[in-house]
Amino acid sequence: MESRSKITRSGFSEIYQREIGLSQSRSFAHRITGSEAIVEQIDLYGKLNAHDGCVNTVHFNSTGDFIVSGSDDTQVIFWDWAAKSKRLAYSSGHSDNIFQARIMPFTDDRTVITSAADGQVRLGQVRENGEVETKRLGKHQGSVHNLAIEPGSPHIFYSCGEDGFVQQFDLRSCSSAKLFACSSLKENKRPGIIRLNAIVIDPRNPTYFAVGGYDGYARVYDIRSYQQESSSSDSLVKAFCPPDLLGTDNIHITGLAYSNSSELLVSYNDELVYLFQKNMGLGSNPHSVSPENLKRLDRSQVYSGHRNSQTVKGVSFFGHSDEYVVSGSDCGHIFIWKKSGELVRLMVGDKHIVNCLVSHPFLPVLATSGIEKNVKIWVPMASDRSPLPENVKEVCIVNFLNRNLLHMPSLLFPYGRISLG
């Protein structure tokens, strides 16, 4: 009889073998999720349809069995993604678009936290009978786009809002505390408050977290500074910004992601995606860095071709060892780059805009959402490896032109100089 390892050559078959126990989990994860061949076999597995509005957030639970999504319809839905079926839906209690929904780890998938355009941070508690009780945990002035869960904690998480505040929540007491307001780093100006879009915790050093918002700096803080003293001061540890963007006023950060080795991925509105190593920081006072020292800094890796303008887009790593970077785009495509910056996949992910992309915690599975009213699941199921589409250059050029048309009369593109008149 033919050996089980040769049942089929498709990547999805190997995922199935893992699910039924025919593959050792650790070796499987190392082998399959970082394979370029597997990435090139990724295809649309299914659409999860039940929302009645744009889907602004999608996340796997800690074991990867379920997905939770939230939408403009203010509904939260649990999905069995492999079966393509809805398991549970409930009304969140928000009065405006949900921007984030997360399942707290080690809660038997019964504790959900959400945030929205109404400024609320809310709790959803799933009871044994399937009913869900919701309550407000805290409030920001303005939208709350992002939540960050303390790694491995069923109790502690953080929020950041357009009011510039970072808040800490403890579900044991259902309490919240304002840690600080994010201050502007502009030189020779009265410090203002920076509206925040993104917050992430370093999985390797979870006392550190990063925030990003309406300027060019990704800021890193140490939570211990706020545990040791009852202070709401902005105690910045270090900031990251590409030297070429220093002093640029018309950019801001929409998405952040940490790798498992503490690299920081930053997505800029109407700019590019940048990858910063730990040693690329500008310190706690970026304006004190001399031009000579700026020149000595290693250049961050750049990921280009997409466009991030119309919405607040996330960005993510993909692969067991974070071998790939993924982003959505205003053109409706999903971009997958090697960490080296080489574009390896370009897939149509939405009729309009792709906003959210999250990776399965163990398997080479991707969940995405955008302006359409569904969640899309992508798995390595194609029988053949998919090359980049024939129109890849056209897509990238159009995105480049749309991003820069209003700023320059003459543009230098990787394929040559483009004159605009």
C-alpha beads as a LAMMPS data file, in Angstrom:
LAMMPS data file: protein, C-alpha beads

421 atoms
420 bonds

1 atom types
1 bond types

-500.0 500.0 xlo xhi
-500.0 500.0 ylo yhi
-500.0 500.0 zlo zhi

Masses

1 110.0

Atoms # bond

1 1 1 0.000 0.000 0.000
2 1 1 1.220 3.500 -0.815
3 1 1 2.665 5.291 2.208
4 1 1 0.468 7.863 3.915
5 1 1 3.020 10.604 3.300
6 1 1 2.405 10.208 -0.445
7 1 1 -1.396 10.311 -0.378
8 1 1 -1.316 13.664 -2.172
9 1 1 1.133 16.416 -2.927
10 1 1 -1.115 19.277 -1.888
11 1 1 -0.183 21.374 1.148
12 1 1 -3.728 21.180 2.495
13 1 1 -3.405 17.398 2.649
14 1 1 -0.429 17.800 4.961
15 1 1 -2.512 20.079 7.171
16 1 1 -5.157 17.348 7.248
17 1 1 -2.523 14.756 8.204
18 1 1 -1.458 17.024 11.065
19 1 1 -5.063 17.330 12.251
20 1 1 -5.555 13.543 12.355
21 1 1 -2.200 12.960 14.039
22 1 1 -0.086 11.600 11.197
23 1 1 2.592 14.265 11.543
24 1 1 4.666 15.302 14.534
25 1 1 3.499 18.814 15.437
26 1 1 6.867 20.496 16.020
27 1 1 8.584 19.131 12.918
28 1 1 5.414 19.742 10.933
29 1 1 5.246 23.392 11.934
30 1 1 8.909 24.005 11.120
31 1 1 8.694 22.191 7.811
32 1 1 5.476 23.460 6.339
33 1 1 4.839 27.017 7.467
34 1 1 8.142 28.428 6.256
35 1 1 8.124 26.652 2.917
36 1 1 7.978 28.894 -0.146
37 1 1 6.333 26.046 -2.049
38 1 1 3.526 26.025 0.513
39 1 1 3.109 29.803 0.291
40 1 1 2.851 29.488 -3.480
41 1 1 0.062 26.901 -3.074
42 1 1 -2.120 29.136 -0.914
43 1 1 -5.593 29.564 -2.367
44 1 1 -9.059 30.594 -1.238
45 1 1 -10.510 27.814 0.927
46 1 1 -13.815 29.455 1.742
47 1 1 -15.850 32.516 2.639
48 1 1 -17.553 32.912 6.002
49 1 1 -20.783 34.795 5.354
50 1 1 -23.090 36.072 8.100
51 1 1 -22.205 39.708 8.794
52 1 1 -24.295 42.573 7.463
53 1 1 -21.499 45.114 7.154
54 1 1 -17.774 45.528 6.559
55 1 1 -15.720 43.070 8.629
56 1 1 -13.132 45.169 10.467
57 1 1 -11.519 42.553 12.691
58 1 1 -10.741 38.851 12.532
59 1 1 -8.637 36.776 14.958
60 1 1 -7.924 33.132 15.714
61 1 1 -8.251 31.807 19.237
62 1 1 -5.038 30.642 20.923
63 1 1 -5.396 27.047 19.684
64 1 1 -6.412 28.005 16.160
65 1 1 -9.703 26.086 16.275
66 1 1 -11.987 29.093 16.001
67 1 1 -12.110 32.572 14.533
68 1 1 -13.876 35.564 16.026
69 1 1 -14.925 38.477 13.828
70 1 1 -16.538 41.878 14.328
71 1 1 -18.259 44.197 11.900
72 1 1 -19.985 47.477 11.179
73 1 1 -23.181 45.606 12.100
74 1 1 -21.913 45.562 15.759
75 1 1 -22.223 41.763 15.824
76 1 1 -19.508 39.397 17.076
77 1 1 -19.400 35.978 15.417
78 1 1 -17.545 32.770 16.355
79 1 1 -16.618 30.583 13.394
80 1 1 -15.424 27.024 12.944
81 1 1 -13.214 28.027 10.051
82 1 1 -12.351 24.475 8.928
83 1 1 -16.051 23.565 8.691
84 1 1 -16.870 27.020 7.257
85 1 1 -19.701 27.321 9.759
86 1 1 -20.975 29.881 12.253
87 1 1 -20.892 28.631 15.842
88 1 1 -22.227 31.621 17.754
89 1 1 -23.266 35.222 17.120
90 1 1 -24.153 37.927 19.602
91 1 1 -24.858 41.642 19.769
92 1 1 -21.788 43.319 21.251
93 1 1 -23.553 46.242 22.907
94 1 1 -21.496 48.721 20.890
95 1 1 -23.345 51.582 19.221
96 1 1 -20.927 51.920 16.305
97 1 1 -18.568 49.895 14.099
98 1 1 -16.553 47.190 15.890
99 1 1 -12.840 47.598 15.171
100 1 1 -11.389 44.805 17.326
101 1 1 -12.607 41.498 18.761
102 1 1 -10.290 39.093 20.583
103 1 1 -10.743 35.833 22.497
104 1 1 -8.867 35.815 25.797
105 1 1 -6.562 32.774 26.183
106 1 1 -7.161 30.065 28.795
107 1 1 -10.856 30.972 29.171
108 1 1 -12.269 27.996 27.264
109 1 1 -13.036 30.512 24.483
110 1 1 -15.785 32.044 26.624
111 1 1 -14.300 35.502 27.202
112 1 1 -14.280 38.025 24.359
113 1 1 -13.040 41.615 24.440
114 1 1 -14.111 44.193 21.868
115 1 1 -13.515 47.841 20.978
116 1 1 -15.240 50.121 18.534
117 1 1 -15.788 53.514 16.956
118 1 1 -17.997 54.458 19.915
119 1 1 -14.894 54.542 22.146
120 1 1 -16.061 51.677 24.327
121 1 1 -14.047 48.648 25.406
122 1 1 -16.482 45.846 26.206
123 1 1 -16.533 42.314 27.592
124 1 1 -18.592 39.432 26.232
125 1 1 -18.966 36.401 28.513
126 1 1 -20.330 33.218 26.909
127 1 1 -22.439 31.180 29.359
128 1 1 -22.951 27.410 29.386
129 1 1 -26.327 27.778 27.667
130 1 1 -24.772 29.761 24.817
131 1 1 -26.142 33.112 25.905
132 1 1 -23.683 36.002 26.030
133 1 1 -23.613 38.676 28.716
134 1 1 -21.933 41.931 27.750
135 1 1 -20.751 44.890 29.791
136 1 1 -18.678 48.000 29.324
137 1 1 -15.190 47.853 30.810
138 1 1 -13.900 51.290 29.858
139 1 1 -14.153 54.243 27.525
140 1 1 -11.937 56.361 25.295
141 1 1 -12.798 59.680 23.698
142 1 1 -12.854 58.684 20.042
143 1 1 -12.419 55.384 18.244
144 1 1 -10.501 52.433 19.696
145 1 1 -8.894 50.545 16.828
146 1 1 -6.665 48.101 18.673
147 1 1 -6.381 45.857 21.736
148 1 1 -3.325 43.908 22.912
149 1 1 -3.497 40.875 25.203
150 1 1 -0.687 40.203 27.676
151 1 1 0.896 36.973 26.367
152 1 1 -0.518 33.947 28.171
153 1 1 -2.798 35.963 30.430
154 1 1 -6.547 35.314 30.679
155 1 1 -6.943 38.579 32.620
156 1 1 -4.748 41.462 31.406
157 1 1 -5.020 43.426 28.181
158 1 1 -4.433 46.953 26.859
159 1 1 -6.223 49.419 24.622
160 1 1 -5.154 52.511 22.718
161 1 1 -7.474 55.181 21.391
162 1 1 -7.750 58.246 19.246
163 1 1 -7.708 60.267 22.478
164 1 1 -4.021 59.315 22.755
165 1 1 -4.430 57.289 25.949
166 1 1 -3.170 53.781 26.644
167 1 1 -5.325 51.921 29.159
168 1 1 -4.741 48.671 31.052
169 1 1 -7.619 46.318 31.893
170 1 1 -7.818 43.534 34.491
171 1 1 -10.755 41.163 34.040
172 1 1 -10.414 39.816 37.586
173 1 1 -11.783 43.099 38.879
174 1 1 -13.275 44.367 35.596
175 1 1 -11.198 47.495 36.189
176 1 1 -9.339 49.848 33.880
177 1 1 -6.511 52.303 34.454
178 1 1 -5.185 55.048 32.217
179 1 1 -1.430 54.532 31.965
180 1 1 -0.441 57.622 29.986
181 1 1 -1.293 59.900 27.082
182 1 1 1.037 59.604 24.104
183 1 1 2.874 62.894 23.596
184 1 1 4.107 64.470 20.399
185 1 1 7.840 64.301 19.741
186 1 1 7.937 67.435 17.615
187 1 1 10.933 69.608 18.403
188 1 1 10.516 73.164 19.696
189 1 1 6.756 72.832 19.964
190 1 1 4.415 72.492 22.897
191 1 1 3.796 68.758 23.384
192 1 1 0.473 67.689 21.959
193 1 1 -1.376 64.400 22.152
194 1 1 -0.925 61.806 19.400
195 1 1 -4.026 59.906 18.329
196 1 1 -3.272 56.178 18.436
197 1 1 -4.235 53.402 16.019
198 1 1 -2.143 50.403 17.056
199 1 1 -0.691 48.671 20.111
200 1 1 1.321 45.422 20.219
201 1 1 3.228 43.555 22.934
202 1 1 6.661 42.061 22.299
203 1 1 6.128 38.275 22.664
204 1 1 9.775 37.683 23.519
205 1 1 9.974 40.488 26.095
206 1 1 6.359 41.040 27.191
207 1 1 7.194 43.901 29.526
208 1 1 7.681 45.988 26.379
209 1 1 4.901 47.196 24.121
210 1 1 4.764 49.484 21.094
211 1 1 2.161 51.992 19.950
212 1 1 1.686 53.887 16.715
213 1 1 -0.602 56.631 15.524
214 1 1 -0.770 60.029 13.905
215 1 1 2.908 60.755 13.378
216 1 1 5.880 58.833 12.015
217 1 1 7.185 57.341 15.276
218 1 1 6.564 53.822 16.527
219 1 1 7.086 54.196 20.269
220 1 1 8.232 51.478 22.685
221 1 1 7.379 51.556 26.404
222 1 1 8.141 49.407 29.447
223 1 1 5.010 48.465 31.380
224 1 1 7.094 48.225 34.570
225 1 1 7.477 52.011 34.540
226 1 1 3.751 52.310 35.152
227 1 1 3.507 49.486 37.662
228 1 1 6.169 50.975 39.928
229 1 1 4.891 54.525 40.090
230 1 1 1.458 56.083 40.040
231 1 1 2.301 58.325 37.124
232 1 1 0.563 59.122 33.889
233 1 1 3.712 60.553 32.294
234 1 1 4.822 59.400 28.862
235 1 1 7.995 57.441 29.788
236 1 1 9.247 56.538 26.331
237 1 1 11.972 53.873 26.088
238 1 1 12.791 54.345 22.409
239 1 1 11.232 55.333 19.116
240 1 1 11.556 53.977 15.595
241 1 1 11.194 55.941 12.374
242 1 1 12.877 55.605 8.971
243 1 1 15.407 58.464 8.728
244 1 1 13.925 59.511 5.382
245 1 1 10.557 60.090 7.065
246 1 1 11.832 62.152 9.995
247 1 1 10.101 65.514 10.015
248 1 1 7.451 64.410 7.534
249 1 1 4.060 65.724 8.610
250 1 1 1.675 63.934 6.250
251 1 1 2.245 60.346 7.376
252 1 1 0.951 58.216 10.197
253 1 1 1.038 54.622 11.394
254 1 1 -1.935 52.307 10.904
255 1 1 -0.516 48.906 11.881
256 1 1 2.197 47.281 13.995
257 1 1 3.385 43.709 14.506
258 1 1 6.159 42.113 16.559
259 1 1 8.009 39.045 15.365
260 1 1 8.983 36.263 17.747
261 1 1 12.505 37.724 17.764
262 1 1 11.389 41.264 18.727
263 1 1 11.572 42.782 15.248
264 1 1 8.977 45.534 14.804
265 1 1 6.926 45.766 11.620
266 1 1 5.355 49.171 10.905
267 1 1 2.785 50.041 8.240
268 1 1 2.473 53.702 7.285
269 1 1 -0.519 55.425 5.744
270 1 1 0.222 56.328 2.108
271 1 1 3.770 55.103 2.573
272 1 1 5.421 51.692 2.823
273 1 1 5.876 48.892 5.356
274 1 1 9.162 48.935 7.300
275 1 1 10.872 46.257 9.394
276 1 1 13.008 47.485 12.301
277 1 1 15.596 45.448 14.157
278 1 1 16.014 46.145 17.868
279 1 1 19.218 48.134 17.300
280 1 1 17.576 50.581 14.862
281 1 1 15.867 52.660 17.538
282 1 1 16.365 56.412 17.870
283 1 1 16.363 56.382 21.669
284 1 1 13.917 58.223 23.907
285 1 1 14.709 61.602 22.324
286 1 1 14.917 61.163 18.540
287 1 1 15.792 64.834 17.965
288 1 1 19.024 64.398 19.922
289 1 1 20.370 61.897 17.377
290 1 1 23.021 63.612 15.279
291 1 1 22.963 63.454 11.459
292 1 1 26.199 61.455 11.610
293 1 1 24.640 58.827 13.869
294 1 1 21.541 58.687 11.677
295 1 1 23.750 57.822 8.727
296 1 1 25.338 54.995 10.728
297 1 1 21.993 53.348 11.475
298 1 1 21.250 50.211 9.526
299 1 1 18.491 50.725 6.980
300 1 1 15.215 49.007 7.708
301 1 1 13.848 46.453 5.266
302 1 1 11.091 47.938 3.094
303 1 1 8.011 46.248 1.595
304 1 1 6.377 48.006 -1.341
305 1 1 3.824 47.594 -4.108
306 1 1 0.634 47.937 -2.059
307 1 1 -1.293 51.064 -1.102
308 1 1 -2.444 51.924 2.424
309 1 1 -4.512 55.090 2.265
310 1 1 -8.260 54.801 2.679
311 1 1 -8.580 52.756 5.884
312 1 1 -6.706 51.741 9.043
313 1 1 -4.861 48.648 7.811
314 1 1 -3.055 46.061 9.835
315 1 1 0.133 44.234 8.935
316 1 1 1.350 40.810 9.989
317 1 1 4.052 38.173 9.856
318 1 1 3.415 34.759 8.336
319 1 1 5.293 31.503 8.848
320 1 1 6.572 29.592 11.858
321 1 1 9.719 31.722 12.018
322 1 1 8.106 34.882 10.607
323 1 1 9.609 34.237 7.188
324 1 1 7.004 36.356 5.400
325 1 1 5.245 39.712 5.716
326 1 1 1.604 40.160 4.673
327 1 1 -0.509 43.254 4.086
328 1 1 -3.781 44.254 2.516
329 1 1 -4.154 47.072 0.027
330 1 1 -6.589 49.665 -1.292
331 1 1 -6.505 47.815 -4.619
332 1 1 -8.178 44.775 -3.026
333 1 1 -5.094 42.548 -3.158
334 1 1 -3.269 40.550 -0.510
335 1 1 0.498 41.062 -0.703
336 1 1 2.902 38.423 0.637
337 1 1 6.601 39.270 0.679
338 1 1 9.614 37.288 1.784
339 1 1 11.230 38.955 4.752
340 1 1 13.968 40.024 2.331
341 1 1 11.395 42.234 0.566
342 1 1 10.749 40.067 -2.490
343 1 1 7.077 39.900 -3.453
344 1 1 6.068 36.232 -3.814
345 1 1 2.232 36.311 -3.841
346 1 1 -0.408 38.745 -5.032
347 1 1 -3.980 37.508 -4.499
348 1 1 -7.346 39.184 -4.969
349 1 1 -8.779 39.369 -1.446
350 1 1 -11.668 41.824 -1.731
351 1 1 -13.654 43.645 -4.402
352 1 1 -12.635 46.910 -2.749
353 1 1 -10.056 46.982 0.090
354 1 1 -8.317 44.353 2.242
355 1 1 -7.832 45.644 5.797
356 1 1 -7.213 42.701 8.139
357 1 1 -4.877 39.728 7.827
358 1 1 -4.109 37.278 10.621
359 1 1 -2.133 34.046 10.643
360 1 1 -3.147 30.783 12.281
361 1 1 -1.004 30.245 15.411
362 1 1 0.500 26.999 14.064
363 1 1 -0.626 26.193 10.521
364 1 1 0.000 28.002 7.216
365 1 1 -3.545 29.358 7.201
366 1 1 -4.499 32.994 6.678
367 1 1 -7.762 34.774 7.523
368 1 1 -8.571 38.094 5.857
369 1 1 -11.360 40.655 5.749
370 1 1 -12.141 44.036 4.274
371 1 1 -14.986 46.034 2.809
372 1 1 -16.948 42.953 1.762
373 1 1 -19.281 41.410 4.338
374 1 1 -17.322 38.196 4.843
375 1 1 -14.184 36.587 6.228
376 1 1 -11.989 34.721 3.759
377 1 1 -9.876 31.687 4.675
378 1 1 -6.725 30.926 2.690
379 1 1 -4.899 27.588 2.871
380 1 1 -2.213 25.810 0.782
381 1 1 -4.618 23.713 -1.276
382 1 1 -3.668 24.416 -4.892
383 1 1 -2.236 21.420 -6.734
384 1 1 0.320 23.616 -8.489
385 1 1 2.456 26.492 -7.320
386 1 1 0.956 29.841 -8.298
387 1 1 3.294 32.394 -9.874
388 1 1 2.775 36.113 -9.568
389 1 1 -0.066 37.223 -11.871
390 1 1 0.704 38.802 -15.225
391 1 1 -0.625 42.172 -14.080
392 1 1 1.599 42.400 -10.992
393 1 1 3.699 45.236 -12.423
394 1 1 0.579 47.161 -13.430
395 1 1 -0.966 46.764 -9.963
396 1 1 2.193 47.988 -8.240
397 1 1 2.670 50.937 -10.608
398 1 1 -0.933 52.092 -10.208
399 1 1 -0.604 51.895 -6.419
400 1 1 2.663 53.812 -6.581
401 1 1 1.212 56.530 -8.789
402 1 1 -1.926 56.897 -6.687
403 1 1 0.221 57.242 -3.587
404 1 1 2.567 59.853 -5.031
405 1 1 0.628 61.653 -7.750
406 1 1 -0.234 64.655 -5.591
407 1 1 3.275 65.046 -4.184
408 1 1 5.711 65.009 -7.113
409 1 1 5.628 66.061 -10.777
410 1 1 8.254 63.468 -11.605
411 1 1 8.520 60.074 -9.940
412 1 1 11.357 57.610 -9.680
413 1 1 9.911 54.095 -9.723
414 1 1 11.946 50.864 -9.477
415 1 1 11.201 50.229 -13.168
416 1 1 12.480 53.659 -14.219
417 1 1 11.595 57.332 -14.000
418 1 1 7.973 58.165 -14.745
419 1 1 7.224 61.665 -16.017
420 1 1 3.855 63.137 -15.135
421 1 1 4.026 66.180 -17.370

Bonds

1 1 1 2
2 1 2 3
3 1 3 4
4 1 4 5
5 1 5 6
6 1 6 7
7 1 7 8
8 1 8 9
9 1 9 10
10 1 10 11
11 1 11 12
12 1 12 13
13 1 13 14
14 1 14 15
15 1 15 16
16 1 16 17
17 1 17 18
18 1 18 19
19 1 19 20
20 1 20 21
21 1 21 22
22 1 22 23
23 1 23 24
24 1 24 25
25 1 25 26
26 1 26 27
27 1 27 28
28 1 28 29
29 1 29 30
30 1 30 31
31 1 31 32
32 1 32 33
33 1 33 34
34 1 34 35
35 1 35 36
36 1 36 37
37 1 37 38
38 1 38 39
39 1 39 40
40 1 40 41
41 1 41 42
42 1 42 43
43 1 43 44
44 1 44 45
45 1 45 46
46 1 46 47
47 1 47 48
48 1 48 49
49 1 49 50
50 1 50 51
51 1 51 52
52 1 52 53
53 1 53 54
54 1 54 55
55 1 55 56
56 1 56 57
57 1 57 58
58 1 58 59
59 1 59 60
60 1 60 61
61 1 61 62
62 1 62 63
63 1 63 64
64 1 64 65
65 1 65 66
66 1 66 67
67 1 67 68
68 1 68 69
69 1 69 70
70 1 70 71
71 1 71 72
72 1 72 73
73 1 73 74
74 1 74 75
75 1 75 76
76 1 76 77
77 1 77 78
78 1 78 79
79 1 79 80
80 1 80 81
81 1 81 82
82 1 82 83
83 1 83 84
84 1 84 85
85 1 85 86
86 1 86 87
87 1 87 88
88 1 88 89
89 1 89 90
90 1 90 91
91 1 91 92
92 1 92 93
93 1 93 94
94 1 94 95
95 1 95 96
96 1 96 97
97 1 97 98
98 1 98 99
99 1 99 100
100 1 100 101
101 1 101 102
102 1 102 103
103 1 103 104
104 1 104 105
105 1 105 106
106 1 106 107
107 1 107 108
108 1 108 109
109 1 109 110
110 1 110 111
111 1 111 112
112 1 112 113
113 1 113 114
114 1 114 115
115 1 115 116
116 1 116 117
117 1 117 118
118 1 118 119
119 1 119 120
120 1 120 121
121 1 121 122
122 1 122 123
123 1 123 124
124 1 124 125
125 1 125 126
126 1 126 127
127 1 127 128
128 1 128 129
129 1 129 130
130 1 130 131
131 1 131 132
132 1 132 133
133 1 133 134
134 1 134 135
135 1 135 136
136 1 136 137
137 1 137 138
138 1 138 139
139 1 139 140
140 1 140 141
141 1 141 142
142 1 142 143
143 1 143 144
144 1 144 145
145 1 145 146
146 1 146 147
147 1 147 148
148 1 148 149
149 1 149 150
150 1 150 151
151 1 151 152
152 1 152 153
153 1 153 154
154 1 154 155
155 1 155 156
156 1 156 157
157 1 157 158
158 1 158 159
159 1 159 160
160 1 160 161
161 1 161 162
162 1 162 163
163 1 163 164
164 1 164 165
165 1 165 166
166 1 166 167
167 1 167 168
168 1 168 169
169 1 169 170
170 1 170 171
171 1 171 172
172 1 172 173
173 1 173 174
174 1 174 175
175 1 175 176
176 1 176 177
177 1 177 178
178 1 178 179
179 1 179 180
180 1 180 181
181 1 181 182
182 1 182 183
183 1 183 184
184 1 184 185
185 1 185 186
186 1 186 187
187 1 187 188
188 1 188 189
189 1 189 190
190 1 190 191
191 1 191 192
192 1 192 193
193 1 193 194
194 1 194 195
195 1 195 196
196 1 196 197
197 1 197 198
198 1 198 199
199 1 199 200
200 1 200 201
201 1 201 202
202 1 202 203
203 1 203 204
204 1 204 205
205 1 205 206
206 1 206 207
207 1 207 208
208 1 208 209
209 1 209 210
210 1 210 211
211 1 211 212
212 1 212 213
213 1 213 214
214 1 214 215
215 1 215 216
216 1 216 217
217 1 217 218
218 1 218 219
219 1 219 220
220 1 220 221
221 1 221 222
222 1 222 223
223 1 223 224
224 1 224 225
225 1 225 226
226 1 226 227
227 1 227 228
228 1 228 229
229 1 229 230
230 1 230 231
231 1 231 232
232 1 232 233
233 1 233 234
234 1 234 235
235 1 235 236
236 1 236 237
237 1 237 238
238 1 238 239
239 1 239 240
240 1 240 241
241 1 241 242
242 1 242 243
243 1 243 244
244 1 244 245
245 1 245 246
246 1 246 247
247 1 247 248
248 1 248 249
249 1 249 250
250 1 250 251
251 1 251 252
252 1 252 253
253 1 253 254
254 1 254 255
255 1 255 256
256 1 256 257
257 1 257 258
258 1 258 259
259 1 259 260
260 1 260 261
261 1 261 262
262 1 262 263
263 1 263 264
264 1 264 265
265 1 265 266
266 1 266 267
267 1 267 268
268 1 268 269
269 1 269 270
270 1 270 271
271 1 271 272
272 1 272 273
273 1 273 274
274 1 274 275
275 1 275 276
276 1 276 277
277 1 277 278
278 1 278 279
279 1 279 280
280 1 280 281
281 1 281 282
282 1 282 283
283 1 283 284
284 1 284 285
285 1 285 286
286 1 286 287
287 1 287 288
288 1 288 289
289 1 289 290
290 1 290 291
291 1 291 292
292 1 292 293
293 1 293 294
294 1 294 295
295 1 295 296
296 1 296 297
297 1 297 298
298 1 298 299
299 1 299 300
300 1 300 301
301 1 301 302
302 1 302 303
303 1 303 304
304 1 304 305
305 1 305 306
306 1 306 307
307 1 307 308
308 1 308 309
309 1 309 310
310 1 310 311
311 1 311 312
312 1 312 313
313 1 313 314
314 1 314 315
315 1 315 316
316 1 316 317
317 1 317 318
318 1 318 319
319 1 319 320
320 1 320 321
321 1 321 322
322 1 322 323
323 1 323 324
324 1 324 325
325 1 325 326
326 1 326 327
327 1 327 328
328 1 328 329
329 1 329 330
330 1 330 331
331 1 331 332
332 1 332 333
333 1 333 334
334 1 334 335
335 1 335 336
336 1 336 337
337 1 337 338
338 1 338 339
339 1 339 340
340 1 340 341
341 1 341 342
342 1 342 343
343 1 343 344
344 1 344 345
345 1 345 346
346 1 346 347
347 1 347 348
348 1 348 349
349 1 349 350
350 1 350 351
351 1 351 352
352 1 352 353
353 1 353 354
354 1 354 355
355 1 355 356
356 1 356 357
357 1 357 358
358 1 358 359
359 1 359 360
360 1 360 361
361 1 361 362
362 1 362 363
363 1 363 364
364 1 364 365
365 1 365 366
366 1 366 367
367 1 367 368
368 1 368 369
369 1 369 370
370 1 370 371
371 1 371 372
372 1 372 373
373 1 373 374
374 1 374 375
375 1 375 376
376 1 376 377
377 1 377 378
378 1 378 379
379 1 379 380
380 1 380 381
381 1 381 382
382 1 382 383
383 1 383 384
384 1 384 385
385 1 385 386
386 1 386 387
387 1 387 388
388 1 388 389
389 1 389 390
390 1 390 391
391 1 391 392
392 1 392 393
393 1 393 394
394 1 394 395
395 1 395 396
396 1 396 397
397 1 397 398
398 1 398 399
399 1 399 400
400 1 400 401
401 1 401 402
402 1 402 403
403 1 403 404
404 1 404 405
405 1 405 406
406 1 406 407
407 1 407 408
408 1 408 409
409 1 409 410
410 1 410 411
411 1 411 412
412 1 412 413
413 1 413 414
414 1 414 415
415 1 415 416
416 1 416 417
417 1 417 418
418 1 418 419
419 1 419 420
420 1 420 421
